[in-house]
Amino acid sequence: MQGRNRTTTRGQAQLDKYEPVMAEFMEKLCYRAWPHDSTARDTGPYTATLAGGVLKSQAYNQHAVSRVWYSPPMFDWMKRYRPEDETRAPIDPPAIPNGAMMVKEMWTPPLARWAGTCWDCVKPDSSGAVFWIRDDQTFSTGWFGSWYGPGWAPAWPAAASNPLTGSGEGASQFCSNCHAATVSGNTFVSMRNYDGKNVHHFLTQLVPNLPPAVPHHELVALPPNRVARLGEALYNYDDSFEETFKGELAAPDWGTVDRMPSQTYDDLVVGGKQKVMLGKDPVYFQTSTQCLGCHTPFATGLQYDMTTPVPAANQAKLGGALFDHSPYAMWASSPMGLAGRDPIFFAQLESEQQFHPKQATLVQDTCLQCHGIMGQRQYALDTASNGDCGQFPRNLAKAIPYPSSNPTAANATYGALARDGISCTTCHHLVLGADAEKYRNLPANRCVAEKQKEFNPPATHSGFALTFTGNFLLGPSNELYGPFENPKTKLMQNSLDIKPIHNTTTLMSSEMCGSCHTIHLPVLDDPIKNESAAGSDPLKPYRKVYEQMTYPEWAFSAYRTGEADGKPLPLGAGNLAKSCQGCHMPDHDNKGNAYSSKIATIEEFSNYPETDYRLPAGDIDLAPRAPYGRHELVGLNVFLLKMFQQFPDVLGIRINNPSGLPGSVAPLVTSAQRMLDQAQNETAAIKVTPNWDATKKTLTAQVEVENKTGHKFPSGVSFRRAFIELEVLDKDGNTQWASGRTNDAGVIVDEKNQPIAGEHWWKADCSARIPANEQKWQPHYTKITEQSQAQIYQDLAKDKDGFLTTSFLSIDDEVKDNRILPRGFLPLADRLKIARALGDTTPTDSKIDENLATAVESEGVGGDKDYERGGGDSLTYVIGNLAGTPMTRWTRHAAFVFPGRSPEPRWD
């Protein structure tokens, strides 16, 4: 067993090969010939309370009742360097020899219930045993660890619930959050346990006839092997959907639908002394599994930091009594954490490849450089040769390590990194401004410089503008940046060999978001005819446009903070200055009170049961931080979260809280609730002022819409849209007139239930596109008089052949952009000043590129004054044929509807 401690291949633990050996070793109790603690011991207090005639027990420990067995090399090291008296221990002991092992057997607490037990005569009960094998070459923690006991099952193949692995550095990070608090070796071992002089915890008592508590290890390592859903999935298509799309579109069933690889496989170990090497440089990124052990609540089984109680009236509806506001849980259930599995994104990617089959590899690499950024960048870094970086293909994002004979196994590291989305080590490695220049020549940035030239030509782009389309630079791999001063460094260094560093220039700036939320893309269906533009760069022959401009929309608004990359911008801050993080990572409640919380759950000196050889309080005690920015990272894409809630098996995710936090609301539910709260309170407002003309029997309504966001609404990808639904109801609630009504499939229809102009771009049977010269759309209105008219706030473009398109890489001609501008939108002259300061100096009359300042302008609004000052829109509805009924007997209903995207799949 000790000779088989090399357990990883290309950064992933080969559990299918190693776990069977481990299971046999543990089942046969092969370790029981080793030296061991003289007796079992409690690892924390155990109490009981009597309330309402019912006894309730509580174990305040981490490992239940424990007894440790030591392999001879481990025991020899402990005898030399971990004496009973800590004051006599060497200050700087040598490393524990590789191959040394420990097995911790466990029984249900408290120790009192086991009085008189012959410990050599009994096997561990349902609490099982944890074993550790020393390997500081492979693992940054220095150990390979796992759990074994009743109910144990191999981690691979992945179970239906897509759990964390219980071996290697998956769930074992729930061990590092404590064991990294040791003075050396990431272990608390001491000869006093062997000598029978172990710690005796106060308030340890036997309470009869109580059911045994579930040990924390079991909660972490053994989530239920079942598919639990957070919403009822429909097993058949809705009738209205089938009626709307009644062409010959192939519909997958449960047996044939493509499935994402299980999240269980998304676990990349952090290398020890021997770093993980896929190319000539060590692997730069880590998966979020390396972070969740500390940055989730209840990760130690004892502490509830980073949570808030759910109001009692809402607990049944939300399915829990605690909200989990930890960085990991909120990020993992946000569109950022789900980006590498986003089915809407992958549908768009597939369609782009259909539009541009000759450039399919370029399309895949371009799209995945944000949504699968860690895999894409790591692949480019590993394949770089003489400055020529490889393009990341879509199939690598599917690669998994099991079985090891499968043809994708060699690339499983790239798949794990890509599927982890815009992950922890993406944002917390990011550098801007002076730091970006300082680290520009790091190996990790070797291929980024090439990408910057391709997407943002240096002749017209510099500074921050070079980073558009996600081409930002990174700092060293052994540093992570955070917004709080004086971070505690030893635990992260002991567990990950990474140092946390205070940096507000990047983490608190909107530019951290702006790099990916300013998308500058080639127009692939229309190469530049100018010979001077030809060349070897894959993007150089193509004209470029700005496909998404959420960041510049903000930068040109009253919400701008007046600086970028740590430097002041022209015109200074707006009168509503607020960063992206101010809305999407809020650190204050709606009353202006700062959120305060510890930012990790670890073993603290002053807040944890006593143990041996622990670091002093100054190194591991955490103070609450304020303001604490919650990693909400949501917009309004509730439909995306509903897909993950209803189809976790298809999309390969786990829906349970990985820390085992009892009574908590599922993170996907918390994020969806936050989206609904944001939609209702922080996005838009609508006001209707009616006027009844009794003489003409005509009702008019003045409708005003206010944009409360710091960018256009809607913003981002062009297939998002919002529209006004205005209804006039009779006294019985029946609709008498409506603009913007929808059928059950989400299609906007008129009074005859027929789709209004622009709702379909294909013929009714989906056999062919409507000819380009016959395609219509809803114009921007200042007055609506018919039920076949609707005010739709959207961005529409045509391809080179004149067809309406949702292809991001075919934007030849923009025909409409009436999305509502943010408040304080600046005039062109001011926008040009800011664009220049950001680094975009593209001439405004360029035929091959766009300037930020002009690209962000509205289109097709017909001189509407609302689009000069920004902040909202107003229009008039003229409603006739309300035959003689007094106004007092009519009611009106208006809603601002954001479906996220148009109902029709835009397969151009």
N, C-alpha and C positions, 0 to 999 in steps of 0.2 A: 504493500500500500504506500509506504513512504517513498518508494522508488518511482512512483507514478505521479509525481506532483507537477509535472508539466501538463497543464490542462487546457491551454488555449491554442487556437490557430487563428492567425490574422486578427487578433483582438477580441475574439469571441470564445467563451468557454465551450469546449466540446462535450457537452453534458451527456449526449447519447452514448459516448464511449466511456465516460468516467463514472457516471452515476451508478451503473450496474455493479461496478467494482466496489464502490463505496457502500452500496446497499448490502452486498454480501458480507463485507467486513463488519458492518454495524450489526447486522442481524445475527451473526455468529458470535458477537461480543468478543471479537479478537483482541480488543484492547484490554481486557480484564486481567491480563498478566502484568500490566504496567503498575508503577507506583501511583498512588491515588490519595485523595484527601482522607483523613482518618474517619470522617463521618460526613453525612449530608448536613446542609445548613440552609436556614432561611436567607434570602437575599433582600429582605425588606420587611417592614411591619405588616401585620395582618390583624384587622380589626373587625368588629361587628357592631351594628346598631339595632336597637329595637324601636320600631315605629309602627303604630297601629296594630300591635300584637304580632308583627312579622319581623323575624331576624333577617338582616341583610349583611352579608359579609363583603369585605373589600381587602384585596391583597395589594399592598403598595410595594410591589417588587417587580423585577424585570424577568427573572429566570425561574420562578417557582422555587421549590426546594431543590438544591443543587449539590452535586458531588462530581469533582473533576478527576479524570485519569490522565496521566502524563506519560508520553513516550519517553524512553531513556534519554535521548538527546535533550528533550524539553525539560525533564526533571533535573538533569545535570546543570543546565543553564539556570534554572530556578534556584537550585541549592547555592550556586555561586553568587548570583546577582539579585536575588529577591529574598533576603533574610526576613525573619519574623519582625525584627526591629527595622523599620524603614530608615532610621537615622544612620544605620550602619551599611546601607546599600551604596554601591559605587555610583557616583554622579553620572558617569557616562559609560554604561556597560556596553560590551560588544553586542552585535546583532544576534538574535536568536538564530540558530543554525537552520538552514533550509531543510525541509523534510521532517522537522520536529512536528509533533502532533499533540492535540489535546481533545478529549471527549468529555463533554459536560452532560452527565445524566440528570434528569429532572423528574420530579414528582409533584403532584398537586399540593399546594400549600394549605395550612401551615405545617411546619415541622412537627408541631404537637400531635397532629393526627397520626404520625408515624412512630410514636413512642415505642421503644422496644424492638424496632425493626432491625433485622440482620441485613445490612446494606449490601453485603456480598452475596446475599441469597435472593435478592429481588431484582427484577428488570425494571427499567423506567416504566411508569404508567403512561397514560395518554399524553402526558407532557413531552414524552420522547427524549431525544438527546440531540445536542449540537456538537458538531466536530469541526476542528480547525486544523489545517495543514499549512505549515509555514512555507511561503514561496514569495520572497521579496523581489525576485527577479521578474515575476509575471504581474503581481498585483501591487498597486500603490499602497494598499493597507498592510501588505506583507503577508496576507493570509488568504487561502481559499476556504470558504466556510459553507456549511449546509446543515439542514435539520433532517433527522430521521426518526420515525416512530410509527405508531399505529395510524393507518390512513395515508402513509407516505405514498406518493406516486411520482414517477419520473417527470421532470420538467418538460422534456421533449418526447413525443410531439406535444404541442401546446394544447392545453385543456380548452374546453368550449368557452370558458369565461375569460380567456386571454390573460391569465394572472402573471404577476411578477414571477420570475424564477426564484426558487428557494435556495439556489446554489450559486457559487461564484460571487459576483458583485452585483447581483440583482437585488433580491430582498436582503442580502447580507449588508447592504448600506444601512439597514435598520439596526445593525450591530455597530457599525462604525460611529454612529451618532453618540454612542457612549464610549466605545473602546478607543476612539481617537483622543479621549480625555486622559489617557494614561501618560505617565512620565516617559515611558519608552516601550517600544515593541507592540503597542496597541493591545496590551493585555494587562489585566489586574492581578495576575497570579502572585501568590505569596506563600512562603513556607509556613506561615502560621495556620493556613487551612490544612496543610499536610500534617502539621503537628497537633491539630485539634484545638487550636486557640483562635478560631475564627470569630468574626464579629457577631455579637448577639443583639438583635434589634429589639427595641422596646415595643410594647403593645402587641406581642405575638401571643395569640391565644387560640384555643381550640373551641370551635363552636359546632355543636353536634347537629347532625341531620340537615346540613346545608349542601346544596348541589355544588360540585367542584367548579371553581372559576376556570374560565377558558384561558389558558396561558397565552401571553402576548405573542410568543413565537409561533404558536399554531395559527393565530389570526393572520399573521403576516405571510407565513410560508404556505399555508394551505387554504386559500380562498375556495369557495364552493365550486365544484366542477359542474356548472350548469350555465345555461344562457338566461340571464335575467335581463329584462327590458324595462326601460323607463317610460315606455309608451306602447300602446297596442299597435302592432304592425298589421296592416291590411294584407290579407293573403290573395286578394283579387283586386284588379284595377277598378277604380270608380267608374260607374256607368257614364257619367258626363265626360270623363277623361277619354274613354274609349270612343264615345260619340264624336268628340272634338278631333281626335287623332285616329280616324278610322281607316287610314291607309294600311299598307302591308308592312308595318313596322314590327320587327321581331321582338317578342316580349320574353325575357328570360323567366324561368321559374326557379323555385328554391334549389333545385338540383343542378341547374346550369348557370346560375348567375355567377359572374366573376367575384371573387372574394379577395379582400386585402389580406396580406400575411398577418399572422397574429402578432399583437404587441409584445407577446412573450419573447419573441426573437429580437426585439429592439433593445439590446443590452450590449454595449461595448465596454469592456473593462478598461480601466486606467492602468497603463503599464507601470511596473515597478522599476527596478534598476535597469531591466532590459525593456526598453520602450517598444510599443507596438509599431512595427515597421511594415508598411505596404509599398512604399517607394524608398527613396533614399533619405527621406526625413521622417521623424516619428509622426504618428497619427496626431493630428492637431486637436480634433474635437472629441467630446464625450457625449454620450446620450444622457437624457434627463434622469435615467435610473441612478446615476452617480450623485444626483443632487437631492432626490426626494427623501432620502433617509433622514436628513436634517430639516429640510424646508417643508415639512408637513406637520400638522398637530398630532399629538398622541403618538408620535413616532417612537418614544421611549416607553409607551404604555402607561405613563403617569401624568404627563403635562398637557394642558389644554390651551396653550397659547395659540394665537392666530385663529381663534374662533369667537363667534358671538351667538347668543341665544336667539332662536327663532320665536317670535311672538306666539303665545299659546294658541291663539285663534288660527294660526297658519300652519301649525305643525302637521296636522293630518293631511292637508292639501299638499304640502311640500315633502312629506315623508320623512321628517326628521326634526330634532329639537335643537340642532347646532348648525350654523353656517360655518363652512370651512373657508377661511380667507387666506390660507397659506399661499405662498408663491407658487408652489408646485400645483396644487389642486386647481387654483383659478386659471393658471396658464394652461394646464393640460386640457381643460374643458373649454378653452377659448378658440376662436378661429386661428390664432397663432399656433397653439399647441396641436391643433388638428390639421394644420396646413398640409402636412405630408400625406394625409389620408383623405383630404377634402374631395368628395365625389363630384362636386360642381367644378372644381378646378380640373380634375382629371377628365371630365367630359369635355371641357373647353380645350384641353390639351389634345384629346383625340380628334376633335373637330379641326383644330388648327393643322394637324398632320394631314387630314383629308383635304383641306384647302391648299396645302403647300407640300405635296408629297416629295418633290425634289429636294426640299430643304428640311426633311423630317428630323434629321439629327440636330440641325441647328435649332429647330423649333423646340425639341425636347430639352436641349441644354439651356436655352434661353428661359423657358418657363420654369424649369426646376432650379434655376439659380436663385430663386427666392423661396418657392414652396418646398424644395428639397435641398436647401442651401448647404447643409453640412455634408451631405453625400456628394453633391455636385462639386463643391470646393475641394473636398478631400480627394476626389477622383482626379480633378485637374492637377492638384498638387503632386499626386503620386505618378501621373503619367507625363508630367512636364519634361520636355527634353529640348534643350537649346531654346527655351522661351516659347515653345509651341505646346500649348496646353490642350489636353484631350477634351472632347465634348461628351457630356454625361448623357448616356442613353436611358430611355424610360425603363427598359427591362431591368436595369440594375436596381431600381427602386423596389423591385419585387423580390430581390435576392434574399434567401434565408439560409441559415446554417444547417438545417435539419431536413432530411438526413444528410450526413456529411458527403454522401456519394452523389447528391443531386447536383446538376450542372451549374447551379447558381451559387453553391456553397462558398466558392473561392471569393465571391464578391459580396458576401453577406454583410460585411462591415459597412459597405456603401449603402446597402439597402436599409440597414438599421439606422444609420445617420440620416438618410433622406426621409424616411418615414417619421422621424422624430420632429419634423416640422421646423418652425422658426424657434429653435430650442434655447435652453439656458446659455450654453457656451457660444451661441451666435451673438446674442445681444450683449452679454457681459464680457465678451472679448473685443467688442467693437471700439474703435478709436476714431476721433475726429480732430480737426484743427492741428495744433502743434504736435500732438501725440501721433497723428496720422503720418506727418512728415518724419517724425522720429523713427517710426517703425515701418516705413514704406518698403524698405529693402529686406524685411524678414522673409524667410522661405514661404511662410503662409500667404504672403501677398504677391508671390511671384506671378501668379496667373491673373490676379485682380488687375494689375497694371495693364495687362494685355486686354482684358475685358473693358476697362475704362476707355481705352483708345477706340475699341470697336463700337461701343454704344454711344460714347460722348466725345466726339472728335476733339483732340487737344487744341486744334486751331481756333475753336469757338467755345471750348469748355475748359474750365480750370477750377481749382479749389473744390468747394462742396459739389459743384455741378458735375464734376468727374465721377462722383459716386452714384449718380442716378441709375435706376434699374438694379438696385441692390449691389452695386459695386463699391462697397465701403471696405476700408482696410481694418486689419486686426492687430492687436497687440500680441505679446509673447504668450505661448501656450501655457506657461506656468503662472500666469496672472489672470485674475478675474476682477472686474471693476464694479463697484457698487457706490450708492449715493451717500452712505453714512460714514462719518469720521470715526477714526480709531477702531477699526474692525478687529475682532478677536481672530488671530491668524493661525493659532497652533492646531486647532481641530481640522481645519481644511487642509493644512499642510500635512498633518499626520495621516489623513485619510485619502487625499487626492493628489498630494504633492503639488498643490496649487496655492498661491498666496492671494488672499483678497486685499484689494487696494481701493482706497477712497478716490473717487473720480466723479465730479459733478459736471464737468465740461461736456461729457458725452451722455451720461445716464439721465440727466435732467433736461436735456435739450430736445427740441422737436426734430432736429436734424438726425437724431438717432432713428426716428421713424421715417423721416423724409427721403432717405436714400432708397428705400424700397417702395415708398408711396409716391414716387415721381418716376413714372415708367416711360422711358424714351426708347422707342422701338423702330425697327426697319419696316418699310412697306414692301413685303416680299413679293407681291404680285405685280410690281411695277419697277423694274430696275432702272436706274438712272441712265439716260442715253449719253450723257456727257462723258467723253472718253477720259477726261482728267480724273473722273471719279472711279474708274476701274482700278482694280488692284487685287492683291492676294487676300486681303482681309475679308472674311466671309460676310461681313455686314457692309463693307465699303461701297459696293455697287448699288446700294439701295438708299432711296430717300428715307428720311426719318421723321417721325411725328411723336408727339407726347400722347400716349394712350391713357394714362392716369395722371392726375395732377392734384391729388388731395393735399400734398404739402404746399405747393405754390398757391393753391386756393386760400390756404390758411395764411401763408406768408404775405399775401396781398390784402389781408383783411384787418379789421379792428382787433382781432385776437392775436396778431403777431407780437412776439416778445421783443423785437427790435435788435436781435443779435443772432449770429450763426457762427458755429465753430469757435465760440468764445469771443467773437469780435462784434462790434456794433454795426448795424445796418443803417442805410439811409432812412430817414423819417422816424427812426426810433420805434418805440413800442406803441401799439394801438391802445385805444382807451378801454378795451376789454381784454387786455393781454392775458393769455392763458396758453400754456404749452399743450402739445398733444397728450402728454401724460396727465395733465390736469383734468382732462375729461375721461381718458381711457385707462388711466391708472390712478383713480382718485385717492387723495390722501386726506380729505376732509369730508365730513358729512354735509347734508344740505342745510345745516344750521351754522356751518363754518367751523365746527369743532374738529381739530386734527385727530385722525386715527392714531392710536398708540398701541404698539404691540412689540413683543420680541419677534425676531425674524427667523428664528430657528428653534427646533426642539432637540436639545442635547443633554448630556449628563453634565449638570452644573455642580460645583462644589457645595454651594449653599442651598441647593434645591433638589437633593437626591439622596437616597439612602447611602449610608457610609460604606466605603470600600477601601481597598488598599491601593497604594501607588498611583494616586490620582493627582493630576496637575493642580496647582493652587488656584484659589478663587479668582485671582487677577487674570488668569489665562482662560478661564472657561465660564465664569459667571456672566450672564447676559443681562443687559439693561433693556427695558422697553425703548423702542425707537419711535420718534414722532417728528414730523408727520410720516406715517407708514403708508406707502403707496401700494394699494392692492393691485395685484396683477390681473385685473379684470379683462382688459384687452378685447372688449366686445364692441360691436356696432349694433346692427339690427338684424343680423342674419339668423333669425330664429329657425328658419327652415333647415338650415345646415345642422343646427343642434338637434332638431327633431329627427333628422335622418340618423344621427349617431345614437340618439336615445332609443329609437325603434329597431335599428339594425346593427347592434354592436357585433354580432357574429359575422355579418357580411363585411363590415368595415374593420373588423379585427381589433377592437378596443376593449378594455376593461371598463366597467361602469362603477365598480365598487371603489370606495376610498382605499388606496393601497396601504395606508397606515393602520387600518382597522379602527378608525375613530368611531366609537359607538354612538348611535343615535344621530348621525350627521346626515344632512341633506346631500344627496348625490351631487357631485360638482357640476355635472351637466345640467341639472335642474337649477342650481344656483346661478349658473351663467345665463341660462334661458330667462330666468326671472329678472336678472339684471338687465338683459336686453329689453324686456317688456317695460321695466321701470324707466329705462332710458328713452324708449320710444314715447312713453306717455308724458314724461316730465322735462326731457332735455333735448328733444329733437325739433319739434315744430308745434305751432299752435295755429288754430283756424278760427276765424270769426265770421259770422254771417249776420248781415244787416238787411232784413226784408222790407219791402215796400209794396203795399197792395193798392192797385189802381182800380177802384170799384167801377169807374166809368168804362174803362177798356177791358175790364175783367182780366187784368194782367198782373202777375206777381213778378217783381224784380228782386234780385238778391245781390247785394254787394258782398263778395267773399274776399277776405284778406287772409293770406297765409304768411306766418312769420317763421323764418329759419333761425332756430336757436343754436345751431351747430357752428363750429369755427371754420367750416369749409362749405362747398356747395352741398345742396341736398337734392337728391342723393349724390353721393360721391363715389369715386373708385371706378370699378369696371363698368363698361358702357351698357351692359344689359340690365343693370339696375334701373328701376323707374319708380316713381311715385305719382299718384293721381288723386284728383278730388272726386269724391262721390257725394253728389248733392241730390237729395230726395225730397219730394213734397208728398206728404202723407195725409190721407183724410182722417176723419175723427176715429175711424176704426183701425187705423194703422196700415191701411192699404196704400201702396205706392201709386200715385197718380201721375207723377212726372219724375224722371231721374236722368241725371248725367253721370256717367262713371259707374253705373251698376255692373255687376259681374255675374256670370253664370257659375255653376258649381266647379268648373274647371279653371276658374280665374280669368276667363276671357271677358273683356269689356264688351258689353252688348247694348243694343238700342232697345226701344220699347217693344220690338217684335222678337226680341231675344236673338237677334242676328249680330254677329261680330261687327263692330264699327271699323271704319277704314284704318288700316295699319296693323290690325291684330294678327292677321295671317299674311305671311310672305310666300306661302306655298299654296298650291291648289288644294281643294278640299280633301282629295284622296291622297295627298302627299306624294303624288307621282312626279311633280315637277315644280320648279319655282314659278311664281307669277312673273310674266315678262317685266323686265326692268322699267319699261316706259308705262307700265300699268300699276306698278307698286305705289301705294299711297301711305301716308302717315298723318297723324293728327298734328296740325300746325300749332304754334303757340297762340293762345286766344287771349284777347282782352274782353271779348263778349261772346257768350254762348247762348244760342237760341234754339238749338235742336237737341233731341235726346241721342242723336247719332254723333254728337260732338262731346269730347271730354278733354279736360285740361290734364295732360300727361307731362310730367317733368322728366325729361329723358335726354340722352345723348345718342343721336343717330348718325351713321356714316354710310357711305357707299364705297364699293370696291371699284377697281379700274374699269369694269364693264358696266357700271351704273346700277348694280344691284345693292339694295340695303344689306348690310352685313353686320354681324357681331364678331367677326374675326378681328382680333387685336392686331394682326399682322397684315391687314388688308385695308387700312384706313386711308383711302385715296382722297375722299372728299367728305367733309363734315357738313351735313345738311341741317342739323338741328341740335342745339344744346341750350335748352331753357331751364336747366336745373337751377334751383333758387340760389342766388349768390349769398355769401355770408355778409353780415353787417360790416359796414365800413369798407366796402370793396374799393380799392384805389383806382384812380384814373390811369390811363396808359403811361403817361410820362413818369409817374411815380413808380409804377410797376417795372418799367424799364430800368430805373435806378437800382431797385432791389435785385432784379434779375442779374444785372451786371455785377453787383456785389457778391451774389451767390456763385458767380462764375460763368453765367451764360451770356455770351456776347454775340450770339447768332444774329446776323442782320435781319431786320423785320421783313425785308423783301426777298429773303432767300427762297430759292426754288427747290432746295434739297434738304432743308431742315426748318425747324420752327424755333422761335424764341419763346421762352416761358411766358413772357409778358403778354404776347399776342395769342399764344395757344390757349391760354386760360379764359379767353373772352367767350361770351355767349354767342350763339349763332341762331339765326332764324327767329328773333324775337321782335322784329319789325319796329324798332325804335321805342319799345315799351320803356317808359321812364323808370319803372321799378328795377330795370337791369342796368341802370346807371349808378344808383346809390347802393343797391344791394340790401340784403336783410329780409326780403319778402317779395310777395307778388300779390296783386289784386286784380280782380276781374268781375264782370257783371253777368249774371244769368237773367235772361228774359224768358219768363215762363207764361205761356198763354193757355187758352182753352180750359180754364178752371171754372167752368160754366156757373157764374152767378153766386158761388158760395162765398159767404163772408169770410174775411181773413181770419176772424177769431176761431173759426172751426177747422182751420188747417194747421198743420205743424210742419216744420221743415227739419231735416236732418242732414248734417254735413259731416264728412269724415275725410281725413287725409290718409290715404292708403299707401302703404309701402310693402308691396309683395316681394321685394328683393330682386325679382327679375320678371321679364315678360313670360307668359304662360307657355309660349310655343318654343320648342327646341329649334334654335336657329341654325339648322344644318343647311348652309347656303349652297 
